[in-house]
Amino acid sequence: MRPGRIALGVEYDGTHFHGWQTQSGVRTVQSELEAAVSRVADHPVIVHCAGRTDAGVHALEQVVHFETTATRSERSWVLGANVNLPPDVGVRWAHPVDDGFHARFSAQARHYRYQILARRTRSPIQRDRAVWVHEALDLERMRAAAVALVGEHDFSSFRAVACQAKSPVRRVLYLDLSERDGLITLAIGANGFLHHMVRNIAGVLMAIGRGEASVDWTRELLEVRDRRLGGVTAQPQGLYFVRADYPPEFGLPQSERTDPLQRLKSAI
């Protein structure tokens, strides 16, 4: 693989990280990944990601890119990085890309998953993998409420107060809820997400599922555009960055692609 721009697919368990972005004095995914890749490249490397994650949030296929003057094979980038990474971070694939590729700005859509364990007793196995609620949740009420969130809306009521995005408007391509053995999975895809948007949506839907708010609350929150009325932000450990979608001409060796336009047509 010639020198230039390289993209990586990265998986990590966010439990013991203070989020993605490098911060002084704390452990972050970015700092661990940059240290490992820099050793393989034999020069300092800065990585740029598709979507920054908060403390405790996991990623199944985070996409990053970096610039290098080193010549390495795809296999060498993957194996070399993994040898130098801790057990809770791993590189899944490496692929050369041209200068027109950017992990963040080239992404057409992003996909997240939020997991909720709804049962009377806590789970030692799921303690850092899903958010535990000891009461039952009405999945049909949650599904009915989720319908209002699909499509293009102003999500001011669903973003963090400190969110720095210039516009609160996002297009949600789909929002699916499924359940198996008490584990509820919220799957959502959009052309972009605001800070805490998925966790705030999850918090609102859980309140509706508990019967604490009406099914119409999601629609009402979209209309008022006020985060102060938006309920509790759900805990981070149930959240997973699943993947980002890119134009096929970049040829990234990702997991099965989710076509955002097709998902939008089927969701509406």
C-alpha positions in Angstrom: 0.0 0.0 0.0 1.5 3.3 -1.1 1.9 6.4 1.1 -1.1 8.7 1.3 -4.5 8.5 3.0 -5.6 5.3 4.7 -9.0 4.5 6.1 -9.5 2.0 8.9 -12.6 0.2 10.3 -12.3 0.2 14.1 -14.2 -1.7 16.8 -14.1 -0.8 20.5 -15.6 -1.4 23.9 -16.2 2.1 25.3 -16.6 1.0 29.0 -13.2 2.1 30.2 -12.7 5.1 27.9 -13.5 8.7 28.4 -14.9 8.9 24.9 -13.4 9.1 21.5 -11.6 12.4 21.5 -8.1 12.9 22.9 -8.2 14.7 26.3 -5.4 15.5 28.7 -4.9 13.0 31.6 -7.6 10.5 30.6 -7.8 7.4 28.5 -9.5 7.9 25.1 -10.0 5.8 22.0 -8.3 8.4 19.7 -5.2 8.5 21.8 -4.8 4.8 22.0 -5.4 4.4 18.2 -3.0 7.2 17.2 -0.2 5.7 19.4 -0.7 2.3 17.9 -0.9 3.4 14.3 2.1 5.8 14.8 4.2 2.9 15.8 3.3 1.0 12.6 3.9 4.1 10.5 7.1 5.0 12.3 6.0 8.7 12.4 3.3 10.6 14.3 -0.3 10.1 13.0 -3.5 12.0 13.6 -6.8 10.0 13.0 -10.1 11.6 12.1 -13.3 9.6 12.8 -16.8 9.4 11.3 -18.5 10.1 14.6 -17.1 11.0 18.0 -18.5 8.9 20.8 -19.0 9.8 24.5 -17.6 8.0 27.5 -19.0 4.5 27.8 -20.3 4.3 24.2 -19.2 1.4 22.0 -18.5 1.1 18.3 -18.9 -1.9 16.0 -17.4 -0.2 12.9 -16.1 3.3 13.5 -14.4 4.6 10.3 -11.3 6.7 10.6 -8.6 8.0 8.2 -5.1 9.3 8.5 -2.2 10.5 6.4 1.1 8.6 6.2 4.4 8.7 4.4 4.9 5.0 5.1 4.5 2.1 2.7 2.7 -0.8 4.3 0.3 -3.5 3.1 -3.3 -3.5 4.3 -2.5 -6.6 6.3 0.4 -4.9 8.0 -1.7 -1.9 9.0 -4.3 -4.2 10.6 -2.0 -6.6 12.3 0.6 -4.0 13.3 -2.1 -1.7 14.9 -3.7 -4.6 16.7 -0.5 -5.8 18.2 0.0 -2.3 19.7 -3.6 -1.8 20.8 -5.2 -2.8 24.2 -7.8 -5.6 24.2 -10.7 -3.2 24.1 -9.9 -1.7 20.8 -9.3 -3.5 17.4 -8.8 -2.6 13.8 -11.0 -4.7 11.5 -9.7 -3.5 8.1 -7.5 -1.0 6.3 -8.0 0.5 2.9 -6.2 3.1 0.8 -8.4 6.1 -0.2 -7.8 9.2 -2.3 -7.5 12.7 -1.0 -11.2 13.3 -1.6 -12.2 10.9 1.2 -12.8 12.2 4.7 -14.1 9.9 7.5 -16.5 12.5 8.8 -17.5 14.7 5.8 -17.7 12.0 3.2 -20.3 10.0 5.2 -23.7 9.9 3.7 -25.5 8.4 6.7 -24.7 7.0 10.2 -26.3 4.2 12.1 -26.6 3.6 15.8 -28.1 1.0 18.1 -29.3 1.5 21.7 -29.9 -1.6 23.9 -32.3 -1.7 26.9 -32.6 -4.7 29.2 -36.1 -4.6 30.6 -36.5 -7.2 33.3 -36.8 -7.5 37.1 -33.2 -8.5 37.8 -29.9 -6.9 36.7 -27.6 -8.8 34.3 -23.9 -9.1 35.2 -23.2 -10.0 31.6 -25.1 -7.0 30.1 -24.0 -4.5 32.8 -21.8 -2.5 30.4 -23.6 -3.5 27.2 -27.2 -2.4 27.8 -29.1 -0.1 30.1 -31.1 -2.0 32.7 -34.6 -0.9 33.7 -36.4 -3.1 36.2 -39.9 -2.3 35.0 -41.7 -3.6 31.9 -41.7 -1.3 28.8 -44.7 -1.2 26.4 -42.9 -1.8 23.0 -46.0 -1.0 20.9 -46.3 2.4 22.6 -42.7 3.1 21.9 -43.0 2.0 18.3 -46.1 4.2 17.8 -44.2 7.2 19.3 -41.1 6.6 17.2 -43.0 7.1 13.9 -43.1 10.9 14.4 -39.3 11.0 14.5 -38.8 9.5 11.0 -38.1 12.0 8.3 -36.6 15.5 8.3 -37.2 17.5 11.4 -35.8 20.2 13.7 -34.4 18.0 16.6 -33.7 20.9 19.0 -35.6 19.1 21.8 -33.4 16.1 21.3 -29.9 17.6 21.4 -27.6 18.4 24.2 -27.7 22.0 25.5 -23.9 22.2 24.7 -24.3 20.8 21.2 -22.3 22.9 18.7 -23.9 21.9 15.5 -24.9 24.9 13.3 -28.3 23.4 12.4 -30.6 21.2 14.5 -32.2 19.8 11.4 -31.5 16.1 10.6 -33.2 13.5 8.4 -33.9 10.2 10.3 -34.0 7.4 7.7 -35.5 4.8 10.0 -36.1 4.0 13.6 -36.9 0.4 14.4 -37.6 -1.3 17.8 -37.3 -5.0 18.4 -37.3 -7.2 21.5 -35.8 -10.6 22.4 -35.7 -12.2 25.8 -36.2 -8.8 27.5 -33.5 -7.1 25.5 -35.0 -4.2 23.5 -32.9 -2.9 20.6 -33.5 0.6 19.2 -31.9 0.8 15.7 -31.7 4.2 14.1 -30.1 5.7 11.0 -29.9 9.3 9.8 -27.9 11.6 7.6 -26.3 13.0 10.7 -26.8 13.1 14.5 -26.7 15.9 17.1 -24.9 15.6 20.4 -26.8 13.2 22.6 -29.6 12.9 20.0 -29.8 9.1 20.2 -29.6 8.9 24.0 -32.3 11.7 24.3 -34.6 9.8 21.9 -34.0 6.6 23.9 -34.9 8.5 27.1 -38.1 9.9 25.7 -39.2 6.5 24.3 -38.5 4.7 27.6 -40.6 7.2 29.4 -43.4 6.6 26.9 -42.9 2.8 27.3 -43.3 3.1 31.1 -46.5 5.1 30.6 -45.1 8.3 32.1 -45.9 10.3 28.9 -48.3 10.0 26.0 -47.5 8.5 22.7 -47.8 12.0 21.2 -44.9 13.3 23.3 -42.4 12.8 20.5 -44.5 14.9 18.1 -45.0 17.6 20.8 -41.3 17.8 21.5 -40.5 18.2 17.8 -42.9 21.1 17.7 -41.7 23.0 20.8 -38.0 22.8 19.9 -36.9 23.1 23.5 -34.4 20.7 25.1 -35.5 21.8 28.6 -38.8 19.9 27.9 -37.1 16.9 26.4 -36.8 14.5 29.4 -33.8 12.5 30.7 -30.8 11.7 28.7 -30.4 7.9 28.7 -27.2 6.3 30.0 -24.3 5.8 27.6 -23.5 2.1 28.0 -26.4 1.0 25.9 -25.3 3.0 22.9 -23.3 1.6 19.9 -22.0 3.4 16.8 -22.8 0.7 14.2 -21.4 2.1 11.0 -21.3 5.0 8.6 -22.2 4.8 4.9 -20.0 6.2 2.1 -20.3 6.5 -1.7 -19.4 3.1 -3.2 -16.6 4.6 -5.3 -14.4 4.7 -2.2 -14.5 0.9 -2.2 -14.4 0.5 1.6 -14.5 -3.2 2.8 -17.3 -2.5 5.3 -19.9 -4.8 6.6 -23.2 -5.1 4.7 -24.2 -1.6 3.5 -27.5 -0.1 4.5 -28.8 2.0 1.7 -30.1 5.2 3.4 -32.5 6.1 0.5 -34.0 2.6 0.5 -34.4 2.6 4.3 -36.1 6.0 4.1 -38.6 4.8 1.5 -39.4 1.7 3.5 -39.8 3.6 6.8 -42.2 6.3 5.6 
